[in-house]
Amino acid sequence: MSKTEFYAGPLPHPSLLKQYDDVVPGAAERIIGLLEEQSRHRMYLEKTVIVGDNRRANWGLISGWSIAVLFLITSAMLILAGYGAYGTVLGAVDLVALVTVFIYGTNIRKNERIEKSKAARGNKP
């Protein structure tokens, strides 16, 4: 007769923890403490990455908006100064660039959502 057990998890099976504790008193508590410390560290790193990504995204939006407004103001000033063709071209290029960035960003987010949905269903992305 054969008996097979399978256990998966971040910690050893409770019976193994007890055996460790029997050999070295306090070993189970130390093993659990290491897991807790590693979990806190991983969560801290994930939080740091998310906060940094959000900060960079916000600064990117602010910078892009500022540049777009600067180009539109410059375009208007050129038109008012009598350089209508140059002002119109600059304004058109600015607006086309804004629309392109918006469409590109929308498509990237859409593709990310599709890939995450496939991954959640177990399909390969």
A tleap script that builds the chain and sets N, CA, C and O, in Angstrom:
source leaprc.protein.ff14SB
mol = sequence {
  NMET SER LYS THR GLU PHE TYR ALA GLY PRO
  LEU PRO HIE PRO SER LEU LEU LYS GLN TYR
  ASP ASP VAL VAL PRO GLY ALA ALA GLU ARG
  ILE ILE GLY LEU LEU GLU GLU GLN SER ARG
  HIE ARG MET TYR LEU GLU LYS THR VAL ILE
  VAL GLY ASP ASN ARG ARG ALA ASN TRP GLY
  LEU ILE SER GLY TRP SER ILE ALA VAL LEU
  PHE LEU ILE THR SER ALA MET LEU ILE LEU
  ALA GLY TYR GLY ALA TYR GLY THR VAL LEU
  GLY ALA VAL ASP LEU VAL ALA LEU VAL THR
  VAL PHE ILE TYR GLY THR ASN ILE ARG LYS
  ASN GLU ARG ILE GLU LYS SER LYS ALA ALA
  ARG GLY ASN LYS CPRO
}
set mol.1.N position { 0.845 -1.165 0.000 }
set mol.1.CA position { 0.000 0.000 0.000 }
set mol.1.C position { 0.895 1.233 0.000 }
set mol.1.O position { 1.930 1.279 0.665 }
set mol.2.N position { 0.467 2.216 -0.757 }
set mol.2.CA position { 1.236 3.441 -0.891 }
set mol.2.C position { 0.332 4.626 -0.592 }
set mol.2.O position { -0.846 4.633 -0.952 }
set mol.3.N position { 0.891 5.614 0.064 }
set mol.3.CA position { 0.128 6.820 0.380 }
set mol.3.C position { 0.929 8.019 -0.111 }
set mol.3.O position { 2.112 8.169 0.191 }
set mol.4.N position { 0.255 8.857 -0.869 }
set mol.4.CA position { 0.911 10.050 -1.403 }
set mol.4.C position { 0.131 11.273 -0.939 }
set mol.4.O position { -1.091 11.339 -1.076 }
set mol.5.N position { 0.847 12.225 -0.395 }
set mol.5.CA position { 0.238 13.489 -0.001 }
set mol.5.C position { 0.907 14.601 -0.790 }
set mol.5.O position { 2.096 14.553 -1.103 }
set mol.6.N position { 0.112 15.584 -1.093 }
set mol.6.CA position { 0.645 16.749 -1.792 }
set mol.6.C position { 0.192 17.994 -1.051 }
set mol.6.O position { -0.983 18.140 -0.713 }
set mol.7.N position { 1.129 18.880 -0.805 }
set mol.7.CA position { 0.818 20.132 -0.123 }
set mol.7.C position { 1.581 21.237 -0.826 }
set mol.7.O position { 2.779 21.112 -1.081 }
set mol.8.N position { 0.888 22.308 -1.134 }
set mol.8.CA position { 1.533 23.450 -1.777 }
set mol.8.C position { 1.170 24.699 -0.993 }
set mol.8.O position { 0.032 24.863 -0.554 }
set mol.9.N position { 2.118 25.549 -0.828 }
set mol.9.CA position { 1.862 26.799 -0.135 }
set mol.9.C position { 3.171 27.470 0.220 }
set mol.9.O position { 4.240 26.883 0.052 }
set mol.10.N position { 3.095 28.691 0.708 }
set mol.10.CA position { 4.319 29.413 1.040 }
set mol.10.C position { 5.017 28.863 2.285 }
set mol.10.O position { 6.213 29.080 2.479 }
set mol.11.N position { 4.275 28.163 3.113 }
set mol.11.CA position { 4.842 27.587 4.336 }
set mol.11.C position { 4.945 26.074 4.205 }
set mol.11.O position { 4.193 25.462 3.446 }
set mol.12.N position { 5.859 25.479 4.928 }
set mol.12.CA position { 5.870 24.015 4.972 }
set mol.12.C position { 4.576 23.512 5.617 }
set mol.12.O position { 3.904 24.240 6.347 }
set mol.13.N position { 4.249 22.271 5.334 }
set mol.13.CA position { 3.068 21.641 5.917 }
set mol.13.C position { 3.161 21.742 7.443 }
set mol.13.O position { 4.254 21.650 8.001 }
set mol.14.N position { 2.024 21.931 8.122 }
set mol.14.CA position { 2.051 22.071 9.581 }
set mol.14.C position { 2.788 20.938 10.295 }
set mol.14.O position { 3.460 21.178 11.298 }
set mol.15.N position { 2.671 19.707 9.791 }
set mol.15.CA position { 3.385 18.601 10.442 }
set mol.15.C position { 4.895 18.790 10.297 }
set mol.15.O position { 5.648 18.454 11.212 }
set mol.16.N position { 5.341 19.319 9.169 }
set mol.16.CA position { 6.772 19.595 8.992 }
set mol.16.C position { 7.229 20.715 9.916 }
set mol.16.O position { 8.318 20.655 10.486 }
set mol.17.N position { 6.384 21.744 10.061 }
set mol.17.CA position { 6.722 22.833 10.988 }
set mol.17.C position { 6.905 22.288 12.408 }
set mol.17.O position { 7.813 22.692 13.133 }
set mol.18.N position { 6.021 21.363 12.784 }
set mol.18.CA position { 6.125 20.765 14.118 }
set mol.18.C position { 7.428 19.979 14.242 }
set mol.18.O position { 8.093 20.029 15.276 }
set mol.19.N position { 7.786 19.259 13.190 }
set mol.19.CA position { 9.038 18.500 13.221 }
set mol.19.C position { 10.241 19.438 13.335 }
set mol.19.O position { 11.174 19.165 14.090 }
set mol.20.N position { 10.217 20.552 12.578 }
set mol.20.CA position { 11.297 21.537 12.696 }
set mol.20.C position { 11.379 22.047 14.133 }
set mol.20.O position { 12.463 22.181 14.702 }
set mol.21.N position { 10.209 22.328 14.703 }
set mol.21.CA position { 10.157 22.855 16.068 }
set mol.21.C position { 10.661 21.827 17.088 }
set mol.21.O position { 11.262 22.188 18.100 }
set mol.22.N position { 10.408 20.545 16.810 }
set mol.22.CA position { 10.906 19.495 17.701 }
set mol.22.C position { 12.428 19.426 17.666 }
set mol.22.O position { 13.069 19.197 18.691 }
set mol.23.N position { 13.004 19.627 16.479 }
set mol.23.CA position { 14.465 19.552 16.330 }
set mol.23.C position { 15.122 20.811 16.875 }
set mol.23.O position { 16.092 20.739 17.630 }
set mol.24.N position { 14.585 21.969 16.486 }
set mol.24.CA position { 15.127 23.255 16.943 }
set mol.24.C position { 13.965 24.036 17.542 }
set mol.24.O position { 13.135 24.555 16.795 }
set mol.25.N position { 13.880 24.134 18.843 }
set mol.25.CA position { 12.769 24.857 19.462 }
set mol.25.C position { 12.689 26.308 18.952 }
set mol.25.O position { 13.682 27.034 18.931 }
set mol.26.N position { 11.491 26.696 18.549 }
set mol.26.CA position { 11.267 28.049 18.030 }
set mol.26.C position { 11.472 28.162 16.530 }
set mol.26.O position { 11.286 29.239 15.963 }
set mol.27.N position { 11.855 27.059 15.870 }
set mol.27.CA position { 12.123 27.111 14.427 }
set mol.27.C position { 10.858 27.450 13.635 }
set mol.27.O position { 10.913 28.221 12.677 }
set mol.28.N position { 9.727 26.876 14.031 }
set mol.28.CA position { 8.479 27.150 13.304 }
set mol.28.C position { 8.140 28.635 13.358 }
set mol.28.O position { 7.741 29.222 12.352 }
set mol.29.N position { 8.295 29.235 14.520 }
set mol.29.CA position { 8.009 30.665 14.664 }
set mol.29.C position { 8.969 31.495 13.812 }
set mol.29.O position { 8.565 32.496 13.219 }
set mol.30.N position { 10.226 31.087 13.749 }
set mol.30.CA position { 11.199 31.816 12.930 }
set mol.30.C position { 10.867 31.693 11.448 }
set mol.30.O position { 10.989 32.661 10.698 }
set mol.31.N position { 10.443 30.490 11.022 }
set mol.31.CA position { 10.089 30.284 9.614 }
set mol.31.C position { 8.884 31.149 9.251 }
set mol.31.O position { 8.877 31.795 8.203 }
set mol.32.N position { 7.874 31.164 10.105 }
set mol.32.CA position { 6.684 31.979 9.853 }
set mol.32.C position { 7.049 33.463 9.865 }
set mol.32.O position { 6.537 34.237 9.057 }
set mol.33.N position { 7.926 33.853 10.772 }
set mol.33.CA position { 8.380 35.247 10.827 }
set mol.33.C position { 9.092 35.669 9.553 }
set mol.33.O position { 8.903 36.785 9.068 }
set mol.34.N position { 9.925 34.761 9.004 }
set mol.34.CA position { 10.607 35.069 7.744 }
set mol.34.C position { 9.603 35.263 6.613 }
set mol.34.O position { 9.755 36.165 5.788 }
set mol.35.N position { 8.574 34.414 6.578 }
set mol.35.CA position { 7.555 34.550 5.541 }
set mol.35.C position { 6.815 35.881 5.683 }
set mol.35.O position { 6.559 36.565 4.692 }
set mol.36.N position { 6.477 36.239 6.912 }
set mol.36.CA position { 5.779 37.508 7.142 }
set mol.36.C position { 6.660 38.689 6.731 }
set mol.36.O position { 6.179 39.642 6.117 }
set mol.37.N position { 7.933 38.626 7.065 }
set mol.37.CA position { 8.868 39.704 6.695 }
set mol.37.C position { 8.986 39.815 5.183 }
set mol.37.O position { 8.974 40.918 4.636 }
set mol.38.N position { 9.099 38.669 4.500 }
set mol.38.CA position { 9.196 38.674 3.046 }
set mol.38.C position { 7.921 39.233 2.413 }
set mol.38.O position { 7.988 39.972 1.430 }
set mol.39.N position { 6.774 38.885 2.966 }
set mol.39.CA position { 5.497 39.397 2.447 }
set mol.39.C position { 5.407 40.909 2.609 }
set mol.39.O position { 4.990 41.611 1.688 }
set mol.40.N position { 5.798 41.412 3.784 }
set mol.40.CA position { 5.788 42.870 4.001 }
set mol.40.C position { 6.717 43.564 3.018 }
set mol.40.O position { 6.375 44.606 2.459 }
set mol.41.N position { 7.893 42.985 2.810 }
set mol.41.CA position { 8.867 43.577 1.894 }
set mol.41.C position { 8.317 43.606 0.467 }
set mol.41.O position { 8.437 44.620 -0.221 }
set mol.42.N position { 7.714 42.500 0.020 }
set mol.42.CA position { 7.166 42.427 -1.326 }
set mol.42.C position { 6.041 43.444 -1.501 }
set mol.42.O position { 5.962 44.116 -2.529 }
set mol.43.N position { 5.166 43.556 -0.492 }
set mol.43.CA position { 4.064 44.528 -0.581 }
set mol.43.C position { 4.595 45.965 -0.611 }
set mol.43.O position { 4.057 46.815 -1.320 }
set mol.44.N position { 5.653 46.230 0.161 }
set mol.44.CA position { 6.258 47.563 0.154 }
set mol.44.C position { 6.809 47.881 -1.242 }
set mol.44.O position { 6.595 48.976 -1.763 }
set mol.45.N position { 7.521 46.914 -1.844 }
set mol.45.CA position { 8.077 47.142 -3.184 }
set mol.45.C position { 6.972 47.361 -4.214 }
set mol.45.O position { 7.086 48.236 -5.073 }
set mol.46.N position { 5.903 46.568 -4.130 }
set mol.46.CA position { 4.797 46.731 -5.075 }
set mol.46.C position { 4.150 48.100 -4.909 }
set mol.46.O position { 3.821 48.756 -5.898 }
set mol.47.N position { 3.966 48.534 -3.670 }
set mol.47.CA position { 3.376 49.845 -3.417 }
set mol.47.C position { 4.282 50.951 -3.956 }
set mol.47.O position { 3.799 51.918 -4.545 }
set mol.48.N position { 5.591 50.811 -3.756 }
set mol.48.CA position { 6.546 51.803 -4.244 }
set mol.48.C position { 6.485 51.909 -5.763 }
set mol.48.O position { 6.524 53.010 -6.311 }
set mol.49.N position { 6.389 50.777 -6.441 }
set mol.49.CA position { 6.311 50.774 -7.905 }
set mol.49.C position { 5.021 51.446 -8.369 }
set mol.49.O position { 5.039 52.252 -9.299 }
set mol.50.N position { 3.909 51.118 -7.728 }
set mol.50.CA position { 2.624 51.691 -8.137 }
set mol.50.C position { 2.602 53.199 -7.913 }
set mol.50.O position { 2.155 53.953 -8.778 }
set mol.51.N position { 3.086 53.637 -6.751 }
set mol.51.CA position { 3.108 55.083 -6.457 }
set mol.51.C position { 4.021 55.798 -7.460 }
set mol.51.O position { 3.676 56.869 -7.960 }
set mol.52.N position { 5.174 55.212 -7.752 }
set mol.52.CA position { 6.098 55.816 -8.720 }
set mol.52.C position { 5.492 55.889 -10.114 }
set mol.52.O position { 5.622 56.903 -10.801 }
set mol.53.N position { 4.821 54.800 -10.536 }
set mol.53.CA position { 4.174 54.800 -11.852 }
set mol.53.C position { 3.091 55.864 -11.928 }
set mol.53.O position { 2.970 56.560 -12.937 }
set mol.54.N position { 2.303 55.994 -10.866 }
set mol.54.CA position { 1.251 57.019 -10.857 }
set mol.54.C position { 1.844 58.419 -10.915 }
set mol.54.O position { 1.342 59.284 -11.632 }
set mol.55.N position { 2.907 58.635 -10.162 }
set mol.55.CA position { 3.552 59.951 -10.157 }
set mol.55.C position { 4.095 60.293 -11.550 }
set mol.55.O position { 3.917 61.410 -12.035 }
set mol.56.N position { 4.756 59.320 -12.185 }
set mol.56.CA position { 5.288 59.555 -13.536 }
set mol.56.C position { 4.152 59.807 -14.526 }
set mol.56.O position { 4.268 60.672 -15.394 }
set mol.57.N position { 3.066 59.065 -14.402 }
set mol.57.CA position { 1.929 59.252 -15.309 }
set mol.57.C position { 1.338 60.644 -15.139 }
set mol.57.O position { 1.016 61.311 -16.122 }
set mol.58.N position { 1.196 61.079 -13.893 }
set mol.58.CA position { 0.645 62.416 -13.657 }
set mol.58.C position { 1.556 63.502 -14.204 }
set mol.58.O position { 1.083 64.455 -14.823 }
set mol.59.N position { 2.855 63.368 -13.983 }
set mol.59.CA position { 3.781 64.365 -14.524 }
set mol.59.C position { 3.784 64.341 -16.046 }
set mol.59.O position { 3.935 65.383 -16.683 }
set mol.60.N position { 3.619 63.164 -16.630 }
set mol.60.CA position { 3.526 63.073 -18.084 }
set mol.60.C position { 2.308 63.801 -18.614 }
set mol.60.O position { 2.386 64.501 -19.624 }
set mol.61.N position { 1.176 63.637 -17.933 }
set mol.61.CA position { -0.036 64.346 -18.350 }
set mol.61.C position { 0.129 65.856 -18.218 }
set mol.61.O position { -0.245 66.611 -19.116 }
set mol.62.N position { 0.685 66.283 -17.105 }
set mol.62.CA position { 0.894 67.722 -16.885 }
set mol.62.C position { 1.844 68.291 -17.935 }
set mol.62.O position { 1.592 69.359 -18.494 }
set mol.63.N position { 2.935 67.574 -18.200 }
set mol.63.CA position { 3.913 68.047 -19.195 }
set mol.63.C position { 3.293 68.104 -20.585 }
set mol.63.O position { 3.465 69.086 -21.307 }
set mol.64.N position { 2.572 67.049 -20.959 }
set mol.64.CA position { 1.940 67.019 -22.285 }
set mol.64.C position { 0.924 68.125 -22.449 }
set mol.64.O position { 0.876 68.785 -23.487 }
set mol.65.N position { 0.107 68.332 -21.422 }
set mol.65.CA position { -0.892 69.387 -21.484 }
set mol.65.C position { -0.212 70.751 -21.607 }
set mol.65.O position { -0.650 71.591 -22.392 }
set mol.66.N position { 0.856 70.977 -20.838 }
set mol.66.CA position { 1.563 72.259 -20.874 }
set mol.66.C position { 2.170 72.523 -22.253 }
set mol.66.O position { 2.085 73.635 -22.775 }
set mol.67.N position { 2.771 71.508 -22.827 }
set mol.67.CA position { 3.374 71.671 -24.160 }
set mol.67.C position { 2.301 71.949 -25.208 }
set mol.67.O position { 2.484 72.802 -26.076 }
set mol.68.N position { 1.179 71.230 -25.127 }
set mol.68.CA position { 0.098 71.437 -26.090 }
set mol.68.C position { -0.450 72.859 -25.988 }
set mol.68.O position { -0.668 73.515 -27.006 }
set mol.69.N position { -0.673 73.335 -24.760 }
set mol.69.CA position { -1.184 74.697 -24.569 }
set mol.69.C position { -0.163 75.718 -25.074 }
set mol.69.O position { -0.537 76.701 -25.714 }
set mol.70.N position { 1.108 75.493 -24.795 }
set mol.70.CA position { 2.154 76.400 -25.269 }
set mol.70.C position { 2.148 76.490 -26.799 }
set mol.70.O position { 2.268 77.579 -27.359 }
set mol.71.N position { 2.008 75.348 -27.467 }
set mol.71.CA position { 1.974 75.354 -28.927 }
set mol.71.C position { 0.720 76.068 -29.439 }
set mol.71.O position { 0.790 76.803 -30.424 }
set mol.72.N position { -0.422 75.860 -28.783 }
set mol.72.CA position { -1.639 76.530 -29.238 }
set mol.72.C position { -1.556 78.038 -29.022 }
set mol.72.O position { -2.024 78.810 -29.858 }
set mol.73.N position { -0.965 78.460 -27.909 }
set mol.73.CA position { -0.786 79.904 -27.663 }
set mol.73.C position { 0.160 80.497 -28.693 }
set mol.73.O position { -0.087 81.576 -29.231 }
set mol.74.N position { 1.253 79.778 -28.965 }
set mol.74.CA position { 2.204 80.251 -29.982 }
set mol.74.C position { 1.530 80.328 -31.343 }
set mol.74.O position { 1.748 81.275 -32.098 }
set mol.75.N position { 0.712 79.333 -31.655 }
set mol.75.CA position { -0.024 79.337 -32.924 }
set mol.75.C position { -0.943 80.555 -33.015 }
set mol.75.O position { -0.988 81.233 -34.041 }
set mol.76.N position { -1.672 80.826 -31.936 }
set mol.76.CA position { -2.567 81.985 -31.930 }
set mol.76.C position { -1.783 83.288 -32.064 }
set mol.76.O position { -2.207 84.201 -32.772 }
set mol.77.N position { -0.644 83.373 -31.387 }
set mol.77.CA position { 0.184 84.592 -31.477 }
set mol.77.C position { 0.707 84.784 -32.896 }
set mol.77.O position { 0.750 85.909 -33.392 }
set mol.78.N position { 1.104 83.694 -33.554 }
set mol.78.CA position { 1.573 83.799 -34.938 }
set mol.78.C position { 0.457 84.292 -35.855 }
set mol.78.O position { 0.678 85.143 -36.717 }
set mol.79.N position { -0.730 83.752 -35.663 }
set mol.79.CA position { -1.863 84.164 -36.499 }
set mol.79.C position { -2.181 85.641 -36.267 }
set mol.79.O position { -2.414 86.383 -37.221 }
set mol.80.N position { -2.191 86.071 -34.992 }
set mol.80.CA position { -2.485 87.468 -34.680 }
set mol.80.C position { -1.385 88.405 -35.171 }
set mol.80.O position { -1.651 89.573 -35.456 }
set mol.81.N position { -0.158 87.907 -35.272 }
set mol.81.CA position { 0.956 88.736 -35.739 }
set mol.81.C position { 1.022 88.801 -37.262 }
set mol.81.O position { 1.915 89.446 -37.811 }
set mol.82.N position { 0.103 88.153 -37.940 }
set mol.82.CA position { 0.076 88.239 -39.398 }
set mol.82.C position { 0.727 87.057 -40.089 }
set mol.82.O position { 0.860 87.065 -41.313 }
set mol.83.N position { 1.133 86.051 -39.352 }
set mol.83.CA position { 1.740 84.859 -39.942 }
set mol.83.C position { 0.714 83.715 -39.891 }
set mol.83.O position { 0.936 82.682 -39.258 }
set mol.84.N position { -0.409 83.935 -40.573 }
set mol.84.CA position { -1.532 83.011 -40.513 }
set mol.84.C position { -1.200 81.599 -40.949 }
set mol.84.O position { -1.635 80.628 -40.330 }
set mol.85.N position { -0.422 81.491 -42.025 }
set mol.85.CA position { -0.103 80.156 -42.537 }
set mol.85.C position { 0.738 79.383 -41.521 }
set mol.85.O position { 0.470 78.214 -41.243 }
set mol.86.N position { 1.759 80.049 -40.970 }
set mol.86.CA position { 2.626 79.379 -39.992 }
set mol.86.C position { 1.846 79.022 -38.715 }
set mol.86.O position { 1.996 77.933 -38.160 }
set mol.87.N position { 1.027 79.954 -38.277 }
set mol.87.CA position { 0.228 79.704 -37.082 }
set mol.87.C position { -0.767 78.574 -37.281 }
set mol.87.O position { -0.970 77.750 -36.390 }
set mol.88.N position { -1.388 78.539 -38.456 }
set mol.88.CA position { -2.348 77.482 -38.754 }
set mol.88.C position { -1.666 76.121 -38.815 }
set mol.88.O position { -2.185 75.135 -38.291 }
set mol.89.N position { -0.503 76.070 -39.457 }
set mol.89.CA position { 0.236 74.798 -39.554 }
set mol.89.C position { 0.648 74.333 -38.159 }
set mol.89.O position { 0.484 73.162 -37.817 }
set mol.90.N position { 1.181 75.250 -37.358 }
set mol.90.CA position { 1.606 74.877 -36.010 }
set mol.90.C position { 0.417 74.395 -35.174 }
set mol.90.O position { 0.523 73.398 -34.460 }
set mol.91.N position { -0.705 75.097 -35.264 }
set mol.91.CA position { -1.901 74.689 -34.521 }
set mol.91.C position { -2.430 73.339 -34.994 }
set mol.91.O position { -2.841 72.509 -34.183 }
set mol.92.N position { -2.420 73.121 -36.314 }
set mol.92.CA position { -2.909 71.850 -36.865 }
set mol.92.C position { -2.010 70.688 -36.436 }
set mol.92.O position { -2.495 69.621 -36.061 }
set mol.93.N position { -0.694 70.911 -36.495 }
set mol.93.CA position { 0.242 69.859 -36.078 }
set mol.93.C position { 0.042 69.538 -34.600 }
set mol.93.O position { 0.076 68.374 -34.203 }
set mol.94.N position { -0.164 70.560 -33.799 }
set mol.94.CA position { -0.385 70.353 -32.368 }
set mol.94.C position { -1.647 69.528 -32.125 }
set mol.94.O position { -1.627 68.578 -31.343 }
set mol.95.N position { -2.729 69.883 -32.783 }
set mol.95.CA position { -3.983 69.160 -32.583 }
set mol.95.C position { -3.897 67.721 -33.107 }
set mol.95.O position { -4.414 66.797 -32.479 }
set mol.96.N position { -3.240 67.535 -34.266 }
set mol.96.CA position { -3.063 66.173 -34.799 }
set mol.96.C position { -2.229 65.340 -33.835 }
set mol.96.O position { -2.533 64.168 -33.612 }
set mol.97.N position { -1.183 65.928 -33.259 }
set mol.97.CA position { -0.350 65.200 -32.301 }
set mol.97.C position { -1.161 64.808 -31.065 }
set mol.97.O position { -1.026 63.692 -30.565 }
set mol.98.N position { -2.006 65.723 -30.570 }
set mol.98.CA position { -2.839 65.410 -29.408 }
set mol.98.C position { -3.807 64.269 -29.696 }
set mol.98.O position { -3.957 63.356 -28.884 }
set mol.99.N position { -4.453 64.323 -30.837 }
set mol.99.CA position { -5.403 63.270 -31.203 }
set mol.99.C position { -4.679 61.934 -31.375 }
set mol.99.O position { -5.181 60.895 -30.947 }
set mol.100.N position { -3.503 61.963 -32.001 }
set mol.100.CA position { -2.722 60.736 -32.204 }
set mol.100.C position { -2.331 60.108 -30.876 }
set mol.100.O position { -2.466 58.898 -30.696 }
set mol.101.N position { -1.853 60.916 -29.954 }
set mol.101.CA position { -1.464 60.405 -28.636 }
set mol.101.C position { -2.679 59.829 -27.920 }
set mol.101.O position { -2.578 58.776 -27.291 }
set mol.102.N position { -3.813 60.493 -28.002 }
set mol.102.CA position { -5.021 60.002 -27.352 }
set mol.102.C position { -5.436 58.651 -27.928 }
set mol.102.O position { -5.726 57.717 -27.181 }
set mol.103.N position { -5.466 58.546 -29.254 }
set mol.103.CA position { -5.872 57.293 -29.901 }
set mol.103.C position { -4.880 56.181 -29.581 }
set mol.103.O position { -5.283 55.057 -29.284 }
set mol.104.N position { -3.583 56.488 -29.641 }
set mol.104.CA position { -2.558 55.493 -29.342 }
set mol.104.C position { -2.696 54.987 -27.906 }
set mol.104.O position { -2.649 53.781 -27.665 }
set mol.105.N position { -2.865 55.904 -26.956 }
set mol.105.CA position { -3.022 55.521 -25.551 }
set mol.105.C position { -4.267 54.690 -25.326 }
set mol.105.O position { -4.246 53.735 -24.550 }
set mol.106.N position { -5.361 55.045 -26.003 }
set mol.106.CA position { -6.604 54.295 -25.875 }
set mol.106.C position { -6.428 52.876 -26.397 }
set mol.106.O position { -6.900 51.923 -25.777 }
set mol.107.N position { -5.754 52.731 -27.527 }
set mol.107.CA position { -5.520 51.400 -28.091 }
set mol.107.C position { -4.606 50.562 -27.200 }
set mol.107.O position { -4.829 49.362 -27.045 }
set mol.108.N position { -3.587 51.177 -26.619 }
set mol.108.CA position { -2.679 50.448 -25.727 }
set mol.108.C position { -3.456 49.926 -24.515 }
set mol.108.O position { -3.315 48.760 -24.145 }
set mol.109.N position { -4.272 50.780 -23.900 }
set mol.109.CA position { -5.063 50.348 -22.733 }
set mol.109.C position { -6.052 49.251 -23.117 }
set mol.109.O position { -6.271 48.313 -22.350 }
set mol.110.N position { -6.647 49.366 -24.301 }
set mol.110.CA position { -7.585 48.346 -24.768 }
set mol.110.C position { -6.869 47.006 -24.926 }
set mol.110.O position { -7.380 45.976 -24.485 }
set mol.111.N position { -5.699 47.010 -25.547 }
set mol.111.CA position { -4.938 45.777 -25.743 }
set mol.111.C position { -4.509 45.173 -24.407 }
set mol.111.O position { -4.519 43.951 -24.251 }
set mol.112.N position { -4.133 46.018 -23.438 }
set mol.112.CA position { -3.764 45.513 -22.117 }
set mol.112.C position { -4.956 44.834 -21.446 }
set mol.112.O position { -4.806 43.779 -20.829 }
set mol.113.N position { -6.143 45.440 -21.564 }
set mol.113.CA position { -7.340 44.839 -20.972 }
set mol.113.C position { -7.660 43.501 -21.624 }
set mol.113.O position { -8.052 42.555 -20.941 }
set mol.114.N position { -7.496 43.414 -22.945 }
set mol.114.CA position { -7.758 42.160 -23.658 }
set mol.114.C position { -6.779 41.081 -23.198 }
set mol.114.O position { -7.182 39.945 -22.949 }
set mol.115.N position { -5.489 41.430 -23.083 }
set mol.115.CA position { -4.483 40.461 -22.645 }
set mol.115.C position { -4.740 40.001 -21.218 }
set mol.115.O position { -4.599 38.816 -20.915 }
set mol.116.N position { -5.115 40.925 -20.336 }
set mol.116.CA position { -5.408 40.546 -18.955 }
set mol.116.C position { -6.636 39.652 -18.887 }
set mol.116.O position { -6.685 38.722 -18.081 }
set mol.117.N position { -7.634 39.928 -19.732 }
set mol.117.CA position { -8.829 39.112 -19.759 }
set mol.117.C position { -8.500 37.698 -20.224 }
set mol.117.O position { -8.986 36.724 -19.650 }
set mol.118.N position { -7.671 37.585 -21.270 }
set mol.118.CA position { -7.266 36.266 -21.749 }
set mol.118.C position { -6.471 35.516 -20.683 }
set mol.118.O position { -6.664 34.316 -20.487 }
set mol.119.N position { -5.584 36.223 -20.000 }
set mol.119.CA position { -4.780 35.590 -18.962 }
set mol.119.C position { -5.656 35.113 -17.818 }
set mol.119.O position { -5.407 34.053 -17.244 }
set mol.120.N position { -6.678 35.887 -17.483 }
set mol.120.CA position { -7.583 35.504 -16.390 }
set mol.120.C position { -8.394 34.262 -16.755 }
set mol.120.O position { -8.749 33.468 -15.885 }
set mol.121.N position { -8.683 34.099 -18.046 }
set mol.121.CA position { -9.435 32.916 -18.495 }
set mol.121.C position { -8.513 31.723 -18.702 }
set mol.121.O position { -8.985 30.610 -18.937 }
set mol.122.N position { -7.207 31.941 -18.616 }
set mol.122.CA position { -6.259 30.838 -18.788 }
set mol.122.C position { -5.723 30.711 -20.194 }
set mol.122.O position { -4.952 29.792 -20.473 }
set mol.123.N position { -6.108 31.610 -21.094 }
set mol.123.CA position { -5.581 31.590 -22.454 }
set mol.123.C position { -4.244 32.277 -22.486 }
set mol.123.O position { -3.942 33.122 -21.644 }
set mol.124.N position { -3.454 31.913 -23.453 }
set mol.124.CA position { -2.177 32.605 -23.612 }
set mol.124.C position { -2.441 33.969 -24.222 }
set mol.124.O position { -3.283 34.100 -25.111 }
set mol.125.N position { -1.704 35.022 -23.738 }
set mol.125.CA position { -1.929 36.379 -24.269 }
set mol.125.C position { -1.528 36.519 -25.718 }
set mol.125.O position { -1.661 37.599 -26.293 }
savepdb mol mol.pdb
quit
